[in-house]
Each structure stands twice: as C-alpha cells, then as structure tokens.
Amino acid sequence: MNKPLKQHLIDPEICIRCYTCEMTCPIEAITHNDDNVVVDAEKCNFCMDCIPVCPTGSIDEWRVVNEPYSLDEQFEWTELPEQGDVEPSAEGDGSMEALDEEMAALLAEAHSGAGGKSVAPKSASKATVNLYNLGKPIEATVQGNYRLTAEDSDADVRHIILDFAGQPMPVLEGQSIGIIPPGETADGKPHLPRLYSVSSPRDGERPGYNNLSLTVKREEQGICSNYVCDLKKGDKVRVTGPFGSTFLLPSDPNAELLMICTGTGSAPFRGFTMRRQREMPTATEKMTLVFGARKPGELPYFGPLKKVPESFLRKVFAFSRLDNEPKHYVQDKLREEKEAVAKLLKSDNAYFYICGKKEMEHGVEEALADIARGEGLEWKPIRDKMREDGRYHVETY
C-alpha cells in the first residue's frame, strides 16, 4: 500500500475557467479540457505560485489520498470529492495526523493517553494536514507578542499572533503548527519544527483575518520556546503544518464539551470557545473548562476568560500554590464536580478533551474512574467507546 500523500486540486464549482493559474504555473502542472481546470499530481511540487493569482480561491483545495486522483477523474468532476478516510500505510504510520514522520511521532505520543487510536468527532470539519513541511515551509509575519502571565511570575507565557497575508493556512481549532527555530543542531542539521497548538479559531484571531495565535511558555533550555517568546512585531517566522486531524471541535450545537487543561494546554480550548461564540452564540450550558495553574497570575487568559459569560462557558479553576489554601489540581476539581461529570459520562452528546503536561494524565484518569465507579460504572469501557465515537481526546506533552 502506498504511503498517504497530499494532492492539490481545483474546485470545479467555484473555478471561472480564466486559466490564470495554468498560465502562471512554472512547471505546467495545471491543464484544462472543455469542462474543468485540473492539477497533475505527478508534476505538482506545491510551489504555491498559482495560489495568489486565482481570483476566486478555487485553487486553494487539498486532499490527503492513498492514490492520487487522475486527470481523467478530475476532468469529469462537477464538484470536489469529500476528504475520504485514508488507510494507514504499509509503514504503519497509523493515522493522518501528519505526513512528516517526526511530527506524526510527536502527535502519536501526545495522543497515546487516550488508550487507543484517536478518531475525530463525526461532525468535525475535515482537517488539512501537512500543507507545508520542513523542505518547503511557509513564512509568517509576527503581528504581536503579548505576555499573558504576571510580570512578577517566573512563568513567562506569551500570546503570539502570526499573519500569513495572502498565503493559504487552513487551520482548524485543535490543530497544531510547527515553528522552525533558526540555526542548526550540533551535527550541522537544521532544527526540526516544534509543535504548538493553535489558540485561535479557523477564521482568524480577528474574524476574517488570515492570522492565528499561539500560546507559548518560555522553557529555560528551550531552543524554540525562547526564540518564539523573544519574537518582535514584524519578525519573519518559518512555519510548517497544519498538523493533527482528530483533536478537533464538533460542529454539533448539541455537543457538550468538558475541557480539562493545565497551563498552555488551554490553547486549543481558547480556539474552541471563540469558534463556538462566533458560530453558535446561543448554544449555552454546553461547555465546561477545568483549568489548572499554580496561581491566578500564572494562568493564561485569566482576565479574558472571566469575561466569557458563565452561561456560555462554565469555568472551574484549580490553583495549587495559593497562600494559606490547600493545593488543588484539576483531578481534585473533577471529583468536586462529580455529579456534573457523571452526567456527562452517561451522555452520548458529551466530548472530553484533556490537554497539558503529560503528568496530568494519570490523575485525571483516576478521577474519571472514581466518578464512574461511584455511579456503578466501569471507566475503561466508557472511555474506549467515547474514543471510538470521536468523543474522548488526549493531547499531552
């Protein structure tokens, strides 16, 4: 079986047959017949020269396939095919979280806490994966770099906004991008990208803008985190991705979301919340966030979160280093919320998301198992059924 690959396509419903893309393509990968303008997968090298000249955006379409669509197939289309299920390759890469082997391995490890192969929510939008890679990254411009944590905190967490101008970056909530730090490794090779979850919704940090945001914590020895946290407005950054096709937001207005995170694990949930606010502003009482940090001043987005109506996003904070207060972690808060959590465990509309440090996995699992046990239920079969339905997701590092 062939390894899955990315294919560039043109939407026949939107294309106006002006042939500008065909005239622009430097390697003659685009051709046409009386009906359609199409891309030859054997020639296309993803140079992107055709993207900015298209007046309709029909050229900005991609699919991940096991076998490329032929020219004859494309000539007959009246509409684009849906992104289909892609089988694992013979090499056993398992899923279409990423085509880059290094990025796929990182995501596989991040999702391993789910107890099995992750599946996207059935109603989630289809994710574009690996549009840009280490060999051909995209360049973004820094629009802003804002400190999220208190100045007197030793936790330096930043909100970084990247602008992609006229270049396509079709990213969904819950996906990640790779940042390539400058310089080389000790053996003279370019640094591999570091993965960061996107913290903005699909239509941009601001609606209608082709930008996105990241939530990045400075790590003492972090080559990429220090690079990103030191970025200035106007700086250029090399980006790969998007990556990830399962840790996604359901589009179902009846979906009830329990989001559990620590620190920068809040990034995808900020994107989830903003997307739901823009797309489904009347879908109240459907989202709960359990958010852990040492102190309020170290909790990213603490101020903006408090402004989100409690009826839209129920917020449960767990602080472990408050003066004269017992330590509380996210698993402790889950146990305090056992009645609400138990109700979700029994609901076919409930979606659980866990994101943050790897060490949080065990405590959260134990808390969910205890809550299930208190209801006379067995946790692992519930978890496995939820995961197989695309309703249980873990992304920890």
C-alpha positions, -999 to +999 in steps of 0.1 A: +000+000+000+013+035-009+021+060+018-007+087+021+001+119+002-012+154-003-028+163-036-036+198-049-070+201-065-092+228-080-129+233-071-149+230-103-179+247-087-160+279-080-135+280-108-144+305-136-121+290-161-099+321-165-068+299-169-047+324-150-033+296-128-024+275-158-005+304-173+013+311-140+023+275-131+061+274-138+062+236-144+030+232-164+013+211-138-021+227-145-041+219-176-078+220-188-103+205-211-137+219-221-151+213-186-125+217-159-091+231-149-071+204-131-038+197-115-015+169-125-003+152-093+027+137-110+040+172-118+028+194-090+056+203-065+034+226-043+054+258-052+022+278-045+028+302-074-008+296-086-024+305-053-023+343-052-033+348-089-066+329-086-094+354-084-119+330-068-100+309-043-110+277-062-073+268-065-069+266-027-081+230-023-062+200-009-069+163-002-048+136+015-051+104-005-037+069-008-038+071-046-039+105-064-069+114-085-061+111-121-065+139-147-094+119-163-112+117-130-107+154-123-119+163-158-153+146-151-160+163-117-188+187-112-179+191-076-149+182-054-150+148-036-151+149+002-119+141+021-121+104+024-109+080+051-072+074+045-059+039+053-026+035+072+004+030+051+024-002+050+050+015+072+023+016+099+021+054+104-015+047+116-033+079+110-033+111+091-023+134+120+008+144+099+028+132+069+061+143+083+074+113+103+088+134+131+056+153+136+035+122+133+056+106+161+051+136+183+014+136+179+011+098+184+029+102+217+008+132+227-024+113+219-013+080+235-031+088+267-064+082+250-059+045+253-061+037+216-063+052+182-079+087+183-109+094+160-121+128+150-157+139+161-181+128+134-194+163+129-160+180+128-147+197+097-122+178+077-087+189+085-060+199+061-027+182+071+009+189+062+004+217+036+039+230+045+068+209+056+105+213+066+116+213+029+091+240+019+078+259+049+056+290+048+068+324+061+046+342+086+050+377+100+047+384+137+017+408+143+021+408+181+038+393+211+020+398+245+029+385+279-001+366+295+014+359+330+020+384+357+053+403+354+064+391+388+057+354+379+086+332+369+063+316+343+067+336+311+038+327+289+032+346+256+004+351+232+019+352+197+000+364+166+012+353+132-001+367+099+000+347+067-011+375+043-023+360+010-009+326+016-033+297+025-031+284+060-064+264+065-061+256+102-089+243+124-093+246+162-074+219+179-047+216+152-010+225+157+016+242+136+053+237+136+078+266+142+113+261+128+138+278+151+168+293+133+203+278+134+215+242+133+219+212+156+253+201+169+257+178+139+250+206+114+214+198+105+185+223+105+164+222+137+132+202+134+100+222+139+085+223+174+047+218+176+024+244+191-013+242+194-032+270+177-052+291+202-074+310+177-105+299+157-104+290+120-114+324+107-085+341+124-075+358+157-098+385+144-127+374+122-118+375+085-081+379+090-056+353+077-038+350+110-036+327+140-023+328+176-002+305+197+002+302+235+039+296+243+057+292+276+094+300+278+114+270+288+148+275+304+166+253+279+140+255+251+156+264+218+123+271+201+103+285+231+130+311+238+131+320+201+093+324+199+089+342+232+116+368+221+099+375+187+092+411+179+064+426+157+074+424+121+098+394+125+095+366+100+089+330+111+092+298+092+061+276+098+051+240+089+017+223+091-011+223+099-009+190+118-035+169+137-067+156+124-085+142+154-083+166+184-110+187+167-141+206+177-175+190+169-198+212+148-229+198+165-247+225+186-259+198+210-223+187+218-214+191+254-177+198+260-157+190+291-122+206+286-095+198+311-062+216+309-031+230+326-010+260+316-005+263+278-028+233+274-055+260+273-045+270+238-069+247+218-097+254+242-094+291+237-099+284+200-128+261+207-145+287+229-140+315+204-153+294+175-184+284+194-190+321+204-188+331+168-207+302+152-232+292+179-237+321+203-270+308+216-256+273+225-254+280+262-248+255+290-227+233+267-191+240+277-171+234+309-135+243+314-114+228+342-082+249+342-052+243+365-023+265+374-002+274+404-017+309+409-041+331+390-012+353+378+003+322+361-029+312+344-030+322+307-060+342+296-073+345+331-087+380+326-104+374+292-118+341+305-136+358+333-154+380+307-169+349+289-204+346+304-207+317+328-238+305+310-217+300+278-185+286+294-186+273+329-151+278+345-136+257+372-102+269+383-077+247+402-048+265+419-021+246+436+000+274+452-023+298+468-012+312+501-029+296+531-050+274+508-048+236+503-034+225+469-060+219+443-053+201+410-076+195+380-083+160+392-095+174+426-119+197+409-132+169+388-141+150+420-158+181+434-178+183+402-186+145+402-224+149+397-219+170+366-191+148+353-211+116+359-240+131+339-216+137+310-202+101+313-237+089+306-244+112+277-239+104+240-235+141+233-205+145+257-170+152+244-140+151+268-107+169+259-075+167+280-046+189+272-014+199+290+016+183+307+020+145+304+020+141+342-017+152+344-029+122+325-028+097+354-046+119+379-074+128+355-079+092+345-081+081+382-106+109+389-128+099+360-125+062+370-135+071+406-165+091+394-177+063+371-172+037+399-194+059+422-222+055+396-217+017+394-200+021+360-167+009+346-145+037+333-123+020+306-152+006+285-168+041+287-136+057+277-130+033+248-165+037+235-162+075+237-128+074+219-142+052+191-170+076+187-146+106+184-157+119+218-126+113+240-093+131+232-060+135+250-031+157+239-003+159+264+034+166+262 
